[in-house]
Amino acid sequence: MSQAPSKRSATIILGMIALLWLLVFAAGVVLSPSQQLPFDLGAQVLLRLGALRVPIESPGDLARLLTCWLVHINLWHLLGNLAVLVVIAWRWPHRQSVLFPLIVGVLLTGVASLWLSSSRSMVSCGGSGVLLALLGSLLRQSETWQARVTPVLLATLLLGGGLWSSGDWAAHVGGLLAGGVAALLVQRRKTTG
């Protein structure tokens, strides 16, 4: 008999993500000591930390699909994503696992970047796509319209930031789609299980 995940396990996982984001960013600041606030990390430092280069230059670069979401461009990027992560941790449903939408989000955001943005050269990084996957899943799991307001507002801000900035719009769209896919798969598993 499998036990339902607890709210505490989701909070621990999301807290570990926040810690990883902070540690990776601190490493970037150490690698670029001459930077001042907001610590804009250059492309070379971002790549050293695990950012994704599009288009990929070698098959080994595919491993960056697993690390690019841990890297943030500057302090404002990091703080914005941390704020959304805190809200997600606070709103996450008690009996829902955060791992499945997280894994689907990590994979699909990177794949979306490679597939949809392959014609332009860029460095892709940041947790916004993964956050959109979690928000999409949270939205699908919300039972009332009041519970849906927060994920919709946060997803709109993140999606808008990716579409109207020089950010990786494909990762943002891929993250939102990943959240929907993860939520639908969890829902299907509940109804057939």
KEKE-3310 file (N, C-alpha, C; in steps of 0.2 Angstrom, whole numbers, plus 5000, padded with zeros to 4 digits):
npx = (5004:5003:5009:5001:5009:5016:5012:5023:5034:5034:5036:5049:5056:5054:5061:5074:5077:5076:5088:5098:5097:5101:5114:5120:5120:5127:5140:5141:5143:5155:5163:5163:5169:5171:5159:5145:5130:5116:5123:5125:5128:5139:5138:5148:5151:5138:5137:5147:5141:5131:5121:5111:5116:5110:5110:5114:5131:5137:5134:5136:5132:5118:5116:5115:5102:5097:5102:5101:5090:5094:5102:5103:5102:5104:5103:5090:5082:5084:5078:5065:5061:5063:5053:5041:5043:5041:5028:5022:5026:5019:5006:5004:4995:4990:4991:4997:5011:5026:5036:5034:5028:5038:5049:5045:5043:5057:5062:5054:5055:5068:5069:5059:5066:5077:5070:5061:5068:5079:5084:5090:5104:5108:5109:5102:5094:5088:5074:5061:5053:5051:5045:5033:5028:5025:5016:5006:5002:4998:4987:4978:4975:4968:4953:4943:4938:4943:4955:4962:4966:4979:4989:4986:4988:5002:5008:5004:5012:5025:5025:5023:5034:5044:5040:5040:5052:5070:5071:5071:5058:5053:5056:5048:5035:5035:5037:5024:5016:5021:5016:5003:5002:5008:4999:4987:4991:4993:4980:4973:4979:4974:4960:4960:4967)
npy = (4994:5011:5026:5042:5057:5070:5086:5092:5085:5090:5103:5102:5097:5108:5118:5113:5115:5129:5132:5126:5134:5146:5143:5139:5152:5160:5153:5158:5172:5171:5167:5178:5190:5204:5209:5220:5224:5221:5209:5204:5190:5184:5176:5166:5163:5158:5147:5139:5136:5128:5132:5131:5129:5135:5133:5116:5111:5099:5081:5079:5091:5089:5085:5097:5100:5096:5104:5118:5125:5128:5139:5156:5172:5185:5194:5199:5191:5179:5182:5185:5172:5164:5170:5166:5152:5151:5154:5144:5133:5136:5135:5122:5107:5096:5082:5079:5075:5083:5080:5073:5083:5092:5085:5082:5095:5100:5092:5095:5109:5111:5104:5110:5122:5118:5113:5123:5135:5133:5139:5151:5158:5156:5158:5148:5149:5147:5146:5148:5142:5129:5133:5137:5125:5119:5128:5126:5113:5115:5124:5115:5106:5113:5116:5126:5142:5152:5147:5146:5158:5163:5154:5157:5171:5172:5163:5170:5182:5176:5170:5180:5188:5180:5180:5193:5198:5197:5184:5166:5162:5150:5140:5145:5143:5129:5125:5129:5120:5108:5108:5106:5094:5086:5087:5082:5068:5064:5065:5056:5044:5044:5042:5029:5021)
npz = (5000:4995:5002:5003:4998:5009:5014:5020:5014:5001:5004:5009:4998:4989:4997:4996:4983:4983:4991:4983:4971:4977:4981:4969:4963:4971:4969:4956:4958:4965:4955:4946:4952:4951:4948:4952:4962:4952:4951:4938:4929:4917:4900:4899:4912:4916:4908:4913:4925:4922:4913:4898:4881:4866:4849:4854:4855:4856:4859:4873:4879:4881:4894:4901:4901:4912:4922:4919:4924:4936:4937:4937:4930:4936:4952:4953:4945:4951:4964:4960:4955:4967:4975:4969:4970:4984:4986:4979:4987:4999:4994:4989:4987:5000:4998:4986:4976:4973:4965:4953:4944:4944:4939:4926:4922:4922:4912:4900:4899:4895:4883:4875:4873:4866:4854:4850:4849:4841:4830:4834:4842:4859:4877:4889:4904:4921:4933:4929:4919:4925:4936:4930:4926:4938:4943:4933:4936:4949:4947:4940:4950:4959:4967:4968:4962:4968:4973:4961:4957:4962:4956:4942:4941:4945:4935:4924:4925:4925:4912:4904:4907:4901:4887:4883:4886:4883:4887:4887:4878:4874:4884:4894:4889:4886:4900:4905:4897:4902:4915:4913:4906:4916:4927:4920:4918:4932:4936:4927:4932:4945:4942:4936:4945)
capx = (5000:5008:5006:5001:5015:5013:5014:5030:5039:5034:5040:5056:5059:5055:5066:5080:5077:5078:5095:5102:5097:5106:5121:5123:5120:5133:5146:5142:5146:5162:5167:5163:5170:5171:5152:5141:5123:5113:5127:5124:5133:5140:5137:5153:5150:5132:5138:5151:5137:5127:5116:5110:5118:5106:5109:5119:5137:5140:5129:5137:5128:5112:5116:5113:5094:5096:5106:5100:5085:5097:5106:5100:5106:5106:5100:5083:5080:5084:5074:5058:5059:5062:5047:5036:5044:5039:5021:5020:5027:5013:4999:5004:4990:4993:4992:5000:5018:5028:5041:5032:5028:5045:5054:5042:5045:5064:5064:5050:5057:5074:5067:5056:5071:5081:5066:5057:5073:5085:5086:5094:5110:5107:5111:5095:5094:5083:5069:5054:5049:5050:5040:5027:5026:5022:5010:5001:5000:4994:4981:4974:4973:4964:4946:4939:4940:4948:4962:4965:4968:4986:4993:4985:4992:5009:5009:5004:5018:5031:5025:5024:5041:5047:5038:5041:5059:5075:5072:5069:5051:5051:5056:5042:5029:5036:5035:5017:5013:5023:5012:4996:5003:5009:4992:4983:4994:4991:4972:4972:4982:4969:4954:4961:4970)
capy = (5000:5017:5032:5049:5062:5075:5093:5093:5082:5095:5109:5100:5097:5115:5121:5111:5119:5136:5132:5125:5140:5151:5140:5140:5159:5162:5151:5162:5178:5170:5166:5185:5194:5211:5211:5223:5222:5215:5203:5201:5185:5184:5170:5161:5160:5155:5141:5136:5134:5123:5134:5127:5133:5133:5126:5112:5110:5092:5077:5080:5097:5087:5085:5104:5100:5094:5109:5125:5128:5129:5144:5162:5177:5190:5194:5200:5185:5174:5184:5184:5165:5162:5172:5162:5146:5151:5154:5137:5129:5138:5133:5115:5103:5091:5075:5079:5074:5089:5077:5071:5089:5095:5081:5083:5102:5101:5089:5098:5116:5111:5101:5115:5127:5115:5112:5129:5140:5130:5143:5156:5156:5159:5154:5147:5147:5150:5141:5151:5136:5124:5136:5137:5118:5118:5132:5123:5107:5118:5126:5109:5103:5118:5114:5132:5147:5157:5144:5146:5165:5164:5151:5161:5177:5170:5160:5176:5186:5172:5169:5187:5190:5176:5181:5200:5200:5193:5178:5160:5161:5143:5137:5147:5140:5122:5124:5129:5114:5103:5108:5104:5087:5082:5087:5077:5062:5062:5065:5050:5039:5044:5039:5022:5017)
capz = (5000:4995:5006:4999:5000:5014:5013:5023:5009:4996:5007:5010:4991:4987:5001:4994:4977:4984:4993:4977:4967:4981:4981:4962:4961:4975:4965:4950:4960:4966:4948:4943:4958:4950:4947:4958:4962:4954:4950:4931:4927:4910:4897:4901:4919:4916:4905:4918:4931:4919:4908:4892:4875:4861:4848:4857:4851:4857:4863:4880:4881:4883:4901:4903:4901:4919:4926:4917:4928:4943:4936:4936:4926:4941:4958:4952:4942:4957:4969:4958:4955:4974:4978:4966:4974:4991:4986:4977:4993:5003:4991:4987:4990:5005:4996:4980:4976:4969:4961:4946:4939:4944:4934:4919:4920:4920:4905:4895:4897:4891:4876:4872:4871:4860:4849:4847:4848:4839:4825:4836:4847:4865:4883:4892:4911:4925:4935:4927:4915:4930:4941:4927:4926:4945:4943:4929:4940:4955:4944:4938:4956:4963:4967:4968:4957:4972:4974:4955:4956:4963:4950:4936:4941:4945:4928:4919:4926:4923:4905:4901:4907:4896:4881:4881:4887:4879:4890:4883:4878:4873:4890:4898:4886:4888:4907:4906:4894:4906:4921:4911:4905:4923:4930:4917:4920:4938:4936:4924:4936:4950:4940:4934:4950)
cpx = (5004:5004:5006:5006:5012:5015:5021:5035:5039:5038:5047:5060:5060:5060:5073:5082:5080:5086:5099:5102:5102:5113:5124:5124:5126:5140:5147:5145:5153:5166:5167:5164:5170:5164:5149:5134:5120:5116:5125:5129:5133:5139:5142:5152:5143:5133:5143:5147:5132:5121:5116:5112:5113:5108:5115:5125:5139:5134:5130:5133:5121:5111:5114:5105:5093:5098:5104:5095:5088:5100:5102:5104:5108:5102:5092:5079:5079:5079:5066:5056:5059:5055:5041:5037:5041:5031:5018:5021:5021:5007:4999:4999:4994:4995:4994:5008:5020:5034:5040:5031:5034:5049:5051:5044:5052:5065:5060:5053:5063:5073:5064:5061:5075:5076:5063:5062:5079:5088:5090:5099:5108:5109:5104:5097:5089:5077:5062:5050:5047:5044:5033:5024:5022:5016:5004:4998:4995:4987:4976:4971:4969:4957:4941:4942:4945:4955:4966:4968:4976:4990:4992:4989:5000:5012:5009:5010:5025:5031:5026:5031:5046:5046:5040:5048:5064:5076:5070:5062:5049:5051:5050:5036:5029:5035:5028:5013:5015:5018:5005:4997:5004:5002:4987:4985:4992:4984:4970:4974:4977:4963:4955:4964:4965)
cpy = (5006:5022:5038:5053:5067:5082:5095:5090:5087:5101:5108:5100:5104:5119:5120:5114:5126:5136:5130:5131:5146:5149:5141:5148:5162:5159:5156:5169:5177:5170:5173:5190:5202:5214:5215:5222:5225:5208:5200:5196:5184:5177:5165:5158:5156:5148:5136:5133:5129:5125:5130:5132:5130:5137:5122:5111:5103:5088:5078:5086:5095:5087:5092:5104:5099:5099:5116:5128:5130:5136:5151:5168:5183:5190:5195:5194:5179:5175:5183:5176:5162:5164:5168:5155:5146:5151:5147:5132:5130:5135:5126:5111:5097:5084:5074:5079:5080:5086:5076:5078:5092:5091:5082:5091:5103:5098:5093:5105:5116:5109:5106:5121:5125:5115:5118:5135:5138:5134:5149:5154:5160:5155:5154:5145:5150:5145:5143:5145:5131:5126:5136:5130:5116:5122:5129:5117:5110:5120:5120:5106:5107:5117:5120:5137:5152:5154:5144:5153:5166:5161:5155:5167:5176:5168:5166:5180:5182:5171:5175:5189:5186:5178:5188:5203:5196:5186:5172:5159:5154:5139:5138:5143:5132:5121:5124:5122:5108:5102:5105:5096:5083:5081:5082:5070:5059:5061:5058:5044:5038:5040:5032:5018:5016)
cpz = (5000:4999:5002:5002:5005:5011:5015:5018:5004:4998:5007:5003:4988:4990:4998:4987:4978:4987:4987:4972:4971:4980:4974:4960:4965:4972:4959:4952:4962:4960:4944:4949:4957:4949:4954:4957:4955:4952:4943:4929:4919:4907:4899:4908:4920:4913:4910:4924:4928:4915:4902:4886:4870:4855:4852:4853:4851:4860:4871:4883:4883:4891:4904:4904:4909:4924:4925:4921:4935:4943:4934:4934:4931:4947:4957:4949:4947:4962:4967:4958:4962:4977:4976:4969:4981:4991:4984:4983:4998:5001:4989:4990:4995:5002:4989:4980:4971:4964:4954:4942:4939:4939:4927:4917:4918:4913:4899:4893:4893:4884:4872:4869:4865:4854:4846:4846:4845:4833:4827:4842:4853:4871:4887:4899:4915:4927:4933:4924:4920:4934:4937:4926:4933:4946:4939:4932:4946:4952:4943:4944:4960:4962:4966:4964:4962:4973:4967:4954:4957:4958:4944:4936:4941:4938:4923:4919:4923:4915:4902:4901:4902:4889:4878:4883:4882:4882:4885:4883:4877:4879:4894:4895:4887:4895:4908:4903:4899:4912:4919:4910:4912:4926:4927:4918:4927:4939:4933:4929:4942:4948:4938:4940:4956)
residu = (MET:SER:GLN:ALA:PRO:SER:LYS:ARG:SER:ALA:THR:ILE:ILE:LEU:GLY:MET:ILE:ALA:LEU:LEU:TRP:LEU:LEU:VAL:PHE:ALA:ALA:GLY:VAL:VAL:LEU:SER:PRO:SER:GLN:GLN:LEU:PRO:PHE:ASP:LEU:GLY:ALA:GLN:VAL:LEU:LEU:ARG:LEU:GLY:ALA:LEU:ARG:VAL:PRO:ILE:GLU:SER:PRO:GLY:ASP:LEU:ALA:ARG:LEU:LEU:THR:CYS:TRP:LEU:VAL:HIS:ILE:ASN:LEU:TRP:HIS:LEU:LEU:GLY:ASN:LEU:ALA:VAL:LEU:VAL:VAL:ILE:ALA:TRP:ARG:TRP:PRO:HIS:ARG:GLN:SER:VAL:LEU:PHE:PRO:LEU:ILE:VAL:GLY:VAL:LEU:LEU:THR:GLY:VAL:ALA:SER:LEU:TRP:LEU:SER:SER:SER:ARG:SER:MET:VAL:SER:CYS:GLY:GLY:SER:GLY:VAL:LEU:LEU:ALA:LEU:LEU:GLY:SER:LEU:LEU:ARG:GLN:SER:GLU:THR:TRP:GLN:ALA:ARG:VAL:THR:PRO:VAL:LEU:LEU:ALA:THR:LEU:LEU:LEU:GLY:GLY:GLY:LEU:TRP:SER:SER:GLY:ASP:TRP:ALA:ALA:HIS:VAL:GLY:GLY:LEU:LEU:ALA:GLY:GLY:VAL:ALA:ALA:LEU:LEU:VAL:GLN:ARG:ARG:LYS:THR:THR:GLY)
# end
